[in-house]
Amino acid sequence: MPLLAAMLALFTAAAVAVRRRARRAWPARARIVSAEDHTTLDRRGAVRSTQAADLTMPAQVLEQLWTPAQLERLAATYWRFLSRVTLGLIRVDYSETQRTVVLLRQPLRLLRFQAPEYEMDGERGIVRWRIDDGLLVARAGRHGDGRLQIDVRRCGPAGREPGMERLHVEVEVANFYPAIAHSISRHVYRWTQSFVHVLVTHGFLRSLARLDLAESRVGRFAPERVEDVPDPT
């Protein structure tokens, strides 16, 4: 129970921090287009949660960003935002085969993911992390059945604005079995972990309007490391 209390306090701090960040004005535009709480739990207790935003930016800028290396940086930006918004209490440990989200330090592993999978073509880019285990994952959802995914799609010209293009960004958690919902109750999960996840994800999507992408710690698609990226399926 002390760990649960600490996690609930952390979720509350994250919610406050995201609301503060949301008040800032970004130099570009990002419009949230998903519902405030587009989250469902099926009868097995598996969660699917999707949040989305449309970004409007100069077509020339988007063209420069449309590379596997920049998609990798977008993935790194997600983890950087999570760490910043929780004031460093949550951080990500990187390895060649895993990404581990920890509370303060090991062994408090909240979530452990397999190494990211990338897919990209001229219109769509996807980065996907498959969920292995962690304190936030019920036993039924371990070992790669669930996933966290960022899906970006080019949508063409942005209405009547010459030279501007629209990018649709979607963050999805699918087939995730939250430990809180299974060990305590679904209502507690909805009003704690789920609520803050939606809030943090919307904050991340809004922050993308800054076009301030984090540098990748792995550099899988650095110029000196040529690697093919499969097309989205």
MITORVO-350694 format. One record per residue (C-alpha): residue in three letters; z, x, y; residue number from 1. Coordinates in Angstrom, 3 decimals, decimal comma, padded with zeros to 6 digits, always signed. Each point is the difference from the previous one (the first is absolute). Layout:
<recs>
Ala | Z | X | Y | NUM;
...
</recs>
This chain:
<recs>
Met | +000,000 | +000,000 | +000,000 | 1;
Pro | +000,566 | +002,817 | +002,573 | 2;
Leu | -003,641 | +001,005 | -000,424 | 3;
Leu | -001,100 | -003,606 | +000,552 | 4;
Ala | +002,109 | -000,199 | +003,166 | 5;
Ala | -001,525 | +003,232 | +001,273 | 6;
Met | -003,485 | -001,280 | -000,715 | 7;
Leu | +000,655 | -003,279 | +001,820 | 8;
Ala | +001,298 | +001,929 | +003,004 | 9;
Leu | -003,104 | +002,171 | -000,101 | 10;
Phe | -002,263 | -003,057 | -000,137 | 11;
Thr | +001,766 | -001,432 | +003,058 | 12;
Ala | -000,392 | +003,260 | +001,942 | 13;
Ala | -003,694 | +000,114 | -000,912 | 14;
Ala | -000,509 | -003,559 | +001,222 | 15;
Val | +001,552 | +000,815 | +003,374 | 16;
Ala | -002,044 | +003,193 | +000,364 | 17;
Val | -003,272 | -001,757 | -000,807 | 18;
Arg | +000,673 | -002,714 | +002,567 | 19;
Arg | +000,620 | +002,657 | +002,633 | 20;
Arg | -003,218 | +001,829 | -000,858 | 21;
Ala | -001,963 | -003,254 | +000,076 | 22;
Arg | +000,790 | -000,378 | +003,713 | 23;
Arg | -001,864 | +003,176 | +000,885 | 24;
Ala | -003,565 | -000,233 | +001,245 | 25;
Trp | -002,586 | +001,958 | -001,985 | 26;
Pro | -003,156 | +001,334 | +001,681 | 27;
Ala | -002,250 | -001,811 | -002,517 | 28;
Arg | +000,173 | -003,477 | -001,526 | 29;
Ala | +001,375 | -001,131 | -003,346 | 30;
Arg | +000,336 | -003,706 | -000,756 | 31;
Ile | +002,086 | -001,206 | -002,948 | 32;
Val | -002,035 | -002,582 | -001,905 | 33;
Ser | +002,264 | -000,709 | -002,988 | 34;
Ala | +002,781 | -002,548 | -000,114 | 35;
Glu | +003,486 | +001,166 | +000,944 | 36;
Asp | +001,111 | -000,180 | -003,637 | 37;
His | -002,954 | -000,005 | -002,362 | 38;
Thr | +002,146 | +000,762 | -003,050 | 39;
Thr | +000,114 | -001,764 | -003,362 | 40;
Leu | +002,108 | +000,383 | -003,150 | 41;
Asp | -001,426 | -001,309 | -003,235 | 42;
Arg | +002,046 | -001,501 | -002,832 | 43;
Arg | +000,459 | +003,454 | -001,562 | 44;
Gly | +001,496 | +001,333 | +003,223 | 45;
Ala | -003,002 | +002,109 | +000,992 | 46;
Val | -000,624 | +000,313 | +003,751 | 47;
Arg | -003,302 | +000,004 | +001,825 | 48;
Ser | +000,193 | +000,666 | +003,743 | 49;
Thr | -002,938 | +000,507 | +002,351 | 50;
Gln | -000,012 | +000,852 | +003,711 | 51;
Ala | -003,178 | +000,582 | +001,998 | 52;
Ala | -001,229 | +000,911 | +003,465 | 53;
Asp | -003,304 | +000,353 | +001,821 | 54;
Leu | -000,491 | +003,148 | +002,073 | 55;
Thr | -002,590 | +000,222 | +002,759 | 56;
Met | -001,271 | +003,420 | +001,008 | 57;
Pro | -003,149 | +001,751 | +001,224 | 58;
Ala | -002,581 | +000,155 | -002,778 | 59;
Gln | -000,442 | +003,742 | +000,611 | 60;
Val | +003,702 | +000,610 | -000,595 | 61;
Leu | +000,011 | -002,051 | -003,187 | 62;
Glu | -003,002 | +001,918 | -001,299 | 63;
Gln | +001,880 | +003,267 | +000,482 | 64;
Leu | +003,025 | -001,408 | -001,819 | 65;
Trp | -001,997 | -001,296 | -002,960 | 66;
Thr | +000,489 | +002,928 | -002,406 | 67;
Pro | +002,132 | +000,555 | -003,126 | 68;
Ala | +002,115 | +002,514 | +001,926 | 69;
Gln | +000,850 | -002,604 | +002,636 | 70;
Leu | +000,777 | -002,571 | -002,717 | 71;
Glu | +002,450 | +002,522 | -001,440 | 72;
Arg | +001,525 | +000,403 | +003,456 | 73;
Leu | +000,342 | -003,799 | +000,277 | 74;
Ala | +002,028 | +000,088 | -003,225 | 75;
Ala | +002,218 | +002,752 | +001,445 | 76;
Thr | +000,434 | -002,059 | +003,179 | 77;
Tyr | +001,504 | -002,859 | -001,995 | 78;
Trp | +002,716 | +002,234 | -001,434 | 79;
Arg | +000,621 | +001,663 | +003,366 | 80;
Phe | +000,464 | -003,393 | +001,649 | 81;
Leu | +002,466 | -001,083 | -002,710 | 82;
Ser | +002,080 | +003,123 | +000,547 | 83;
Arg | -000,056 | -000,272 | +003,790 | 84;
Val | +000,873 | -003,670 | +000,146 | 85;
Thr | +003,034 | +000,564 | -002,266 | 86;
Leu | +001,111 | +002,924 | +002,183 | 87;
Gly | -000,607 | +002,458 | -002,828 | 88;
Leu | +002,328 | -001,729 | -002,453 | 89;
Ile | -002,986 | -000,705 | -002,206 | 90;
Arg | -002,402 | +002,831 | -000,743 | 91;
Val | -002,754 | +000,811 | -002,459 | 92;
Asp | +000,002 | +002,905 | -002,431 | 93;
Tyr | -003,489 | +001,188 | -000,945 | 94;
Ser | -001,206 | +001,611 | -003,210 | 95;
Glu | -003,387 | +000,356 | -001,664 | 96;
Thr | +000,678 | -002,971 | -002,274 | 97;
Gln | +002,476 | -002,208 | +001,894 | 98;
Arg | +001,191 | -001,385 | +003,318 | 99;
Thr | +003,738 | -000,748 | +000,021 | 100;
Val | +001,636 | -002,123 | +002,696 | 101;
Val | +003,637 | +001,082 | +000,273 | 102;
Leu | +003,028 | -001,153 | +001,954 | 103;
Leu | +001,237 | +003,175 | +001,716 | 104;
Arg | -000,687 | +002,257 | -003,014 | 105;
Gln | -000,447 | +000,169 | -003,751 | 106;
Pro | +001,181 | -001,516 | -002,313 | 107;
Leu | +000,076 | -003,195 | +002,113 | 108;
Arg | -003,573 | -000,893 | -000,957 | 109;
Leu | -000,852 | -003,392 | +001,461 | 110;
Leu | -003,606 | +000,012 | -001,194 | 111;
Arg | -002,064 | +002,463 | -001,967 | 112;
Phe | -003,785 | -000,233 | +000,013 | 113;
Gln | -002,750 | +001,736 | -001,881 | 114;
Ala | -002,299 | +002,239 | +002,055 | 115;
Pro | -002,314 | -002,029 | +002,265 | 116;
Glu | -003,421 | -001,183 | -001,125 | 117;
Tyr | -002,818 | -000,055 | +002,555 | 118;
Glu | -003,204 | -002,040 | +000,116 | 119;
Met | -002,511 | -000,010 | +002,843 | 120;
Asp | -003,565 | -000,882 | +000,927 | 121;
Gly | -001,765 | -000,736 | +003,290 | 122;
Glu | +001,821 | -003,287 | +000,608 | 123;
Arg | +003,344 | +000,135 | -001,805 | 124;
Gly | +002,795 | +002,456 | -000,703 | 125;
Ile | +003,002 | -000,451 | -002,308 | 126;
Val | +003,084 | +002,083 | -000,703 | 127;
Arg | +002,204 | -001,225 | -002,832 | 128;
Trp | +003,394 | +001,121 | -001,317 | 129;
Arg | +001,078 | -001,313 | -003,398 | 130;
Ile | +003,734 | -000,683 | -000,324 | 131;
Asp | +001,878 | +001,958 | -002,663 | 132;
Asp | +003,674 | -000,807 | +000,512 | 133;
Gly | +002,925 | +000,278 | +002,418 | 134;
Leu | +003,226 | -001,724 | +001,023 | 135;
Leu | -001,946 | -002,813 | +001,672 | 136;
Val | -002,090 | -000,700 | -003,111 | 137;
Ala | +001,205 | -002,228 | -002,838 | 138;
Arg | -000,534 | +001,299 | -003,512 | 139;
Ala | -002,804 | -002,505 | -000,613 | 140;
Gly | -002,128 | +001,532 | +002,776 | 141;
Arg | +000,110 | +003,687 | -000,864 | 142;
His | -002,630 | +002,510 | -001,141 | 143;
Gly | -003,121 | -000,834 | +001,963 | 144;
Asp | -000,282 | -003,781 | -000,205 | 145;
Gly | +000,618 | -000,596 | +003,711 | 146;
Arg | -001,729 | +001,532 | +003,003 | 147;
Leu | +000,056 | +000,612 | +003,735 | 148;
Gln | -003,451 | +000,056 | +001,568 | 149;
Ile | -001,612 | +000,480 | +003,413 | 150;
Asp | -003,495 | -001,497 | +000,238 | 151;
Val | -002,189 | +000,602 | +003,083 | 152;
Arg | -003,348 | -001,725 | +000,618 | 153;
Arg | -002,578 | +000,440 | +002,723 | 154;
Cys | -000,908 | -003,396 | +001,429 | 155;
Gly | -002,779 | +000,894 | +002,429 | 156;
Pro | -000,208 | -000,633 | +003,757 | 157;
Ala | +003,075 | -001,487 | +001,656 | 158;
Gly | -001,354 | -003,231 | +001,423 | 159;
Arg | -001,663 | +000,359 | +003,379 | 160;
Glu | +001,479 | +003,403 | +000,772 | 161;
Pro | -002,833 | +002,552 | +000,079 | 162;
Gly | +000,690 | +003,241 | -001,804 | 163;
Met | +003,168 | -001,322 | -001,648 | 164;
Glu | +000,554 | -000,511 | -003,725 | 165;
Arg | +002,607 | -001,923 | -001,953 | 166;
Leu | +001,963 | +001,490 | -002,898 | 167;
His | +002,009 | -002,202 | -002,370 | 168;
Val | +003,087 | +001,692 | -001,480 | 169;
Glu | +001,991 | -001,608 | -002,796 | 170;
Val | +003,217 | +001,227 | -001,604 | 171;
Glu | +000,779 | -001,566 | -003,355 | 172;
Val | +002,866 | +000,243 | -002,469 | 173;
Ala | -000,936 | -001,582 | -003,336 | 174;
Asn | +001,737 | -000,540 | -003,322 | 175;
Phe | +003,216 | +001,459 | +001,385 | 176;
Tyr | +003,234 | -001,041 | -001,730 | 177;
Pro | +002,835 | +000,430 | +002,528 | 178;
Ala | +003,358 | +000,955 | -001,473 | 179;
Ile | +001,853 | -002,075 | +002,599 | 180;
Ala | -001,825 | -003,196 | -001,019 | 181;
His | +000,626 | +000,625 | -003,693 | 182;
Ser | +003,608 | +001,216 | +000,154 | 183;
Ile | +001,349 | -002,150 | +002,864 | 184;
Ser | -002,306 | -002,802 | +001,178 | 185;
Arg | -003,434 | -000,689 | +001,412 | 186;
His | +001,514 | -001,362 | +003,198 | 187;
Val | +001,852 | +003,265 | +000,670 | 188;
Tyr | -003,243 | +001,904 | -000,581 | 189;
Arg | -001,969 | -002,241 | +002,380 | 190;
Trp | +002,504 | +000,368 | +002,833 | 191;
Thr | +000,545 | +003,748 | -000,365 | 192;
Gln | -002,550 | +002,280 | -001,636 | 193;
Ser | -002,971 | -002,381 | +000,268 | 194;
Phe | +000,746 | -000,920 | +003,618 | 195;
Val | +000,254 | +003,627 | +001,095 | 196;
His | -003,070 | +001,031 | -002,007 | 197;
Val | -002,100 | -002,544 | +001,895 | 198;
Leu | +001,496 | +001,059 | +003,333 | 199;
Val | -000,528 | +003,714 | -000,657 | 200;
Thr | -003,552 | -000,525 | -001,267 | 201;
His | -000,940 | -002,004 | +003,100 | 202;
Gly | +001,481 | +002,795 | +002,106 | 203;
Phe | -002,084 | +002,554 | -001,895 | 204;
Leu | -003,176 | -002,040 | +000,481 | 205;
Arg | +000,615 | -000,341 | +003,733 | 206;
Ser | +000,690 | +003,730 | +000,279 | 207;
Leu | -003,482 | +000,788 | -001,339 | 208;
Ala | -001,442 | -001,000 | +003,382 | 209;
Arg | +001,243 | +003,364 | +001,266 | 210;
Leu | -002,469 | +001,716 | -002,378 | 211;
Asp | +002,706 | +002,625 | -000,551 | 212;
Leu | -000,476 | +000,879 | -003,667 | 213;
Ala | +002,444 | +002,323 | -001,740 | 214;
Glu | -001,169 | +003,212 | -001,577 | 215;
Ser | -000,088 | -000,130 | -003,790 | 216;
Arg | +002,541 | +002,205 | -001,745 | 217;
Val | -002,246 | +000,262 | -003,058 | 218;
Gly | -003,415 | +000,453 | +001,618 | 219;
Arg | -001,868 | -001,364 | -002,987 | 220;
Phe | -003,149 | -000,566 | +002,062 | 221;
Ala | +000,225 | +003,052 | +002,238 | 222;
Pro | -003,416 | +001,643 | +000,686 | 223;
Glu | +000,761 | +002,892 | -002,330 | 224;
Arg | +000,916 | -002,386 | -002,842 | 225;
Val | -003,113 | -002,027 | -000,703 | 226;
Glu | +000,745 | -003,045 | -002,169 | 227;
Asp | -002,063 | -003,091 | -000,690 | 228;
Val | +001,474 | -003,392 | +000,857 | 229;
Pro | -001,038 | -002,922 | -002,232 | 230;
Asp | -001,424 | -003,151 | +001,565 | 231;
Pro | +002,353 | -003,008 | +000,271 | 232;
Thr | -000,155 | -002,221 | -003,056 | 233;
</recs>
